[in-house]
Amino acid sequence: MRLLRKAAAGYSNGISALAISGSYATIVLGAFGFVVIANLLGPGSMAGIWLVMATLPSSLLIQFIPAEGDPYSLFLTLGGLAQAWLLWIGLRGKRLS
């Protein structure tokens, strides 16, 4: 964690960008874990809607990938993590020498 903060401090808005993008990535990974556990406990669960909602708007594009079940959940999670990375890129600001 200390290394992340040190790397983020090299940008004008790095610390707040790290907090926002890291929080979003944590939400996406938590939703993925919830979906996996719900699927293990009983098939036919509606838990997947939480992952779809957490990964909007990328989930709108990922719905066109012909996958079902766990691979689809994995694609949604990867889309959410890509969005977290884009949040980091967009919010971090300029590099401080």
GIRADA-V496053 format. One line per field, one symbol per residue. phi: phi as a letter, one per 30 degrees, with the letter a starting at -180 (. if undefined). burial: # if it has 16 or more other C-alpha atoms within 10 Angstrom, else .. Layout:
# GIRADA-V496053
phi=???
burial=???
This chain:
# GIRADA-V496053
phi=.dddddddddbdcddddddddddddddddddddddddddddadidcddddddddcdcdddddddddbbidddddddddddddddddddddcdiddce
burial=.......####.######.###.##.######.###.##.......##..##.##..##..#.........##.#######.###.##..##.....
